[in-house]
C-alpha cells in the first residue's frame, strides 16, 4: 500500500498484548491437535496394523473436511462474532481430537480425522479475519508473524509433551498414543471455553480500551476498508477474482510443503537418530521449530519495514525448498537437522507475509469469504501432500523422493509469489 497508517505505539502495544498471546495459545492447540498424529505414527501403526498408505490418507483426509466448510464457517464468524464461534470451534475439535484414542482401525481413523477437519474449519481464516478488525495494514504482517509463533511453539513444547505422553505406554491400561490424543484434545477444549470469556469481537466493544482509543482504531480500519474498492467488499466478486484464485494456488503449494514435512518430521528425525519416537526424538524435533520461531518474528517485520513483501516471501520459500532437499541428501544427521531448521523457518515465516496480500485487498464479508477460500486451497494442499509424498516414495523406491518433489513445488510457489504485484496490477 502506498499510504501507511500507523497506530500510536502505546495503543499498538496495548492491543497486541491483550489479543496476540491468547490467539497464539489457541493456534498452539490447533496445530498440535492436527499434527500430533505424526508423533503417534510408528506406535499407532504398530498397535493397530494400519498401513503407510492408510496412514497417509487418514493424515490428509483432515484437510478434506477442513476445506469443505472453511468459507461458510468464516462467514458465520463474521456475523456472530469471534467469542462465540471460536469457542464452538475449539470445544468441538478438542473433544474429537480426544476421541482419537478410540481409533483402533482404519474406518474410525478416517471418520475421526475427517470430523476433526470439519470441527476445526474456519479457525485459521477466522483468526486472520479477526486480526484485520484490529490491526491496520502497516502492522498486520508483524501481528500475523506473532500469531504464527503458534506452529513453532506447538512443536517446541508439544514435541517433548507428545513424546512424554507416548512414553506412558501401558499406564492405566492405555497405549501411549491414547494418552497423547486424550490429554492434548482436552487441553484444547479448556482453552475454547476460556476464549468465550476472553475475546472481544470488535474494537468498538473493547471495554479495556478508552473511548478515544476505540474510535481511533475503528476509524482507521474503516478508512482502509473504504479504500479497497467495490471488488474488495463484494463476496462473489472477491471469490471469483483471478488475483484471489492466484493467491489460492500459491497457498496450496505452500501448505503442501508444510504438511509434507510436518506429518513425517518425527519419524524422519527418529530415522536420523536411529531410535524410536519418544521423548528424545521429541526434544530433537523441537530444534527446527526454535529456528522457525525466530524467523517468524524477524522476516515479517523485515517485510513491513521495507514494504517488499513479495520479494521477501519468494526468497523465504527458496530457503525452505533448499532446506527440504538438503535434509535428505546430506549424510550427516547433524547437517540434516540444520537443513530441517532452514526448511521449517522458511515455510513458517513466509505465511504471515503471504497473508498481507489478501488482507490488504479485501474487507468485510468479502474478506471473510476470500480469506477462507484461499485457506481452503491450502487445506487441499495439506490433504494431497502426505498422499503424493507416500506415492512418490513408493514409485521411486526412495525415502528422499517425496521431499525432493515438495522442494520443487516450493520453488514453483516462490516464482509465483514474485509475480503477485504484476498479477494484482493486471487484475
N, C-alpha and C positions, 0 to 999 in steps of 0.2 A: 504494500500500500504506500502511496506517495505521502499521504497525510498521517502523521503518527501522533495519536492522542495518548497521553500517559497519565495514570493516576498519581497523585502525590505519594511519595514514598511511605509515609506513615500509614496512609489508608491502604495502600497495596499490601503492606506487611500485615495489617490488621485482618484483611480478608484472607490472605494467604495462610496465616497461622490458624485461623478459625476453620477453614474448609479443607485445605490440602492434606494435612496429616490424617484426617478421618477418611477422606476419599482414598488416600494411599492405603490405609488399613483395609478398606473394602476391596481394593484391587489385589492386595496380597492374598486375601481369602479366595478371590475369584480365580486368580492364576494358579494358586496351589491346588484348588479343587478340580481344575480342568486338566492339570498337568501331572498330578501325583500318580496317575496311572503309570507313568514312565518309571517311577521308583518301584512300583509293585510288579512290574513286568515279569522279571525272572521268577520270583517267588510265586506270583499269581499263576503263571503258566504252569509251573511245576505242580502246584496243588490242584489245579482244575483241568489240566491237559489241553488247554486252549492253544491252538497252533499260532505260528507267527502271522500267517495271513489273516486269521480271525482276530488276533490282537490288533493288527493294523487297521482292519475295518472298524472294530469297536472304538479304537482311539480316534479315528477320523469321523465316525458317524455322529459324534457330539456336535460337530460343526454343521451337519445337515439340519438337525433340529434348530440349532442356533440361527442359521441363515434364514430359515423359513419365517421366523417371527421377529426378526430384527426391526423391520420397518413398522409394523403395527405396534410393537412394544414401545418404540420410541415416540410414536405419535400419541400413545396413551399417556406416557410420562409427561409430554409437553402439555397435555390437557389437565391431568390430575395433580401434577407436581412430583418432585423428586422424593419427598419424605415418604409418601405412601407407596410409590411404585418401587423405589429401591429397597424398601423393607420387604415388599412382596417377593421381589426377585431373589434377594439373599436368603430369606427364610425357606423358600421352596427349593432353591438349588442346594442349600445346606442339608436339608432333610434327604433329598435324593442322593446326594453325594455320600451321606452316611449309610444309605440303603445299599450302596455298592458292596458292603460287607456280606451281602447275601447273594452276590453274583457268582454262583457256583458253576454255571455253564454258559455256553455261548449265547443262548437266547436271552437269558436275564442280563448278561453283559451288554448286549446290543440295545435292549429295551431301556436299561437304566442310563447308558451313555447318551442315547437319543433324548431321553426325558431330561437329562441334565442340561443338554443344549437348549431344549425348549424353555426350561426354567430360567436359565441364565440369559436368554435372548434379550437384548436391549440394555444390558448392564453397561457394557463398554461405550456404545454410542450415546447412551443416556448420560454418562459422565462427561463425555466430550461436549455434548449439547449443554449440559449444566454449566460447564466452565465458560461457555460463550455468554451465559447470563451475567457472569460476574467479572470477567477479565476482558478488557479491551484488547484489540489485535496486537498492540505493541508489547503486551505482557503474556500473550497466550502461549507461545512456544515454551517459554520458561515455566509457566504454570503446568502445562501438559508434560514437560520434562520431569517436573517433581512428581506428578501423578504416576509417570512411568517408572519411578523408583519401585513401584509395586512388584513388577515382574522380577527384577534382580533380588529384591528383599525376600520375595516368596521363596527363592532358591537359596539365598544366603542363610536364612533362618529355617525355611521349610525343608531344605535338603537334609540338614542334620536331624530335624524333627522327624521327617519321614523315615530316615534311616534308623533312628532310635526306636520308633514305633514298630518298624519291621523286625527289629531285634527282640521285640516282645513275643515273638512266635512261640505259641504254646501257653502263654499266660492266660489264665481264666478260660482255658479251653478254646481260645481263638487263635487263628493264624495271625502272623504279624501284619499282613496286608489288610485283614479285617480291622485290627486296631487302628491302622493308619486312616482308612476311609471313615470309620466311625468318629474318631476324635476330631479330625480336620473338618468333617462335614458339620458337626455340631458347633464347632467354633464359628463357622460362617453364619449359622443360624442365629447365634447370640449377637454377632455384630449387626445382622439385619434388623433385629428388634431394636437395638441401640440406635440405628440410623433413623428410625421413625421419630425418635425424640430429639435427635441432634441436628439434622439437616434443616436448612431454611430454603424454601422454594425459590424466592427471588430477592434481590436487594431491597425492594420496597417492603418486604416482610421482615427484614432483619432488625429485631429489637436490640441486637448487640452493636448496631451502628447508630450514629446520631442522625437526626432528620436531614441535616446538611449533607452528610456522607451518603445517605440513601439516595438523595436527589442527584448528587454528583455522579454516582455510579450508574444509576438508571438513565439519566440524560445522556451520558457518554455512550452507553451501549445503544440507546435508541438512535442517536445521531449516526453511529456507524452502520446500524441496520438499515436506516433510511437511504444510505448512500450505495447500497448494494444493487439497486435497480429492480425492475419488475421480476426478472428471472430469479433473482435471489430470494424472492418471497413466495413465488408460486410453486406449490408442491409438485404438480405434474410436470411443469416446465423444468424444474430443477432435476427431477429424477430421470428425465429423458435428454438432458443436455449432453452433447458429446464430451464436454470437458469433465462433467461429473462421471460419466461412464469410463472415460480415460483414466481418471484417478482411481476408479474402482478396479480397473485392470492392474494398475501399479500395486494397489494394496493387496490384491490377490497374490501377486508374486512375492511381496514382502512376507505375508503371513505363511505362505508355503515354506519359505526359508526358516521362519521362526519355529514352526511346529515340526518341520522335518528334522530339526536339531533337538528341540526341547523334549519330545517324547522318547528320544533314544539317547540323550546325553548321559543319564546314569549308567545304562548298560555299556555305552561307549567308554566311559571312564573306568568302569569295572574291568572291561577288557584290557585297557591300558595298564591298570594296576595288577591284573591277574588275580582278582578276588571277587567275591560275591557282593551284591548291592546291600549295604548296611551302613552303619554309622561312618566308617572310614570313607567309603565312596561318597556318602552324603556331604562330608566335610570338603573333600576334594572337588566335588561337583559344584560347590558354592563359589569356588575361586573365580571362574569366568564371570559370575554374576556380580562379584565385587567390582570387577573392571566395567561391567555394564552400568553399574550404579554411578560410577564416576563419569562415564561417557554421557549418561542420561542427564547429568547436570551441566556438563561443560558444552556439549555440542549444540543443544537448543539455545542456550544463552549466547553462544557464538553466532548462531543464525539470526537471532533477534538483534544483536548489536550491529551486524554487517548488512542485514536485510538481503542476504544472498542464500535464501532458503533452498532453492532448487540445486544450486551448485554444491552446497554443503551436504545436502541429503544424498546426492549422487556419489560423492566421494566416500561418504559413510557406508553406503551399500557396497561399493567396491572393496572397502576394507573388510566388510563382513564376508563377502564372497571369497576373498583370498584366505581368510581365516578358516572357513569351512573346508576349502580344498586342501590347505596345508595340514589340517588336523588328521587327515587320513593318508597323507603322503610322506610325512616325516617318520623316521624310525625311532626317535627318542620319545618316550612318554612325556617327559618334561616339556619338550618342544611342542608336542601335540596339545598339551593343556594350555600352553601360551597361545597357540593358534586358536583354540576354542575361546580364549579370552577376547581376541580380536573379533571373532565371529559374533559372540554374544553382545559385545559392546556395540558393534555396528548395527545389528538388526533391532536392538532395543532403542538406541539413541536416535535412529532415523525416524522412528514413528511419531514422536511429538512434533518433529519438524514437518513431517508429511501432513499431519492433521491441520496445520495452519492453512494449507491450500483450500480445502473445502470450507473451513470455518470462516475464512476471510471473504468468501464469495456468497455464502448462504445465510439466511436469517429466518427466525420464526419457524413456522410449520415446514417450510422448505428445508431449513437446516435439520430439523428433526428427521424428515424423510430422507434427505440426501446423504447425511452422515450415516444413517442406519443402512442405506443401500450400499454405500461404499464398504461399510463394515461387514455386510452380508457377503460381498465378494471375497473379503478377507477370510470369512468363515469357510467359504468354498475352498480357498487355498489351504486352510488347515485340515479340511476333510480329505483333499486329494493328496497332500504331501506324504503322509505315512504310507498310503497305498502305493503311490508311484515309487517312493523310495524302496519299499519292500519288493515291488515288481522288478525294478531296475537291478537290484542286488541279486535277485533270483536269475534273471536273464543273463547277466554278465558274470554270474558266479563270483561276485566280489562285494565285500562289505563296504568298499570305498565308492563304488559306482553311484550309489544313491546320493551321497553328499557332493560328488562331482557334478551330478545333474542339477542339484539345488544351487550349487555355486554358480552354474551357468545361468539359471533363471534369475538369480540375484543380480548378476551383471546386466541382464536384459532390463531389469527394473531400474538399475542405475542409469542406463541410457534413456529410458522413457521419462524418468524424473527430470533429466536435463532439458527435455522438450516441453515441460509443463508451462513455462512462461510463454513460449511461442504458441502452444496449443490454446491457452486461455485467451491470447490475443486474437487468434483465428476464430474462436468461438464467439 
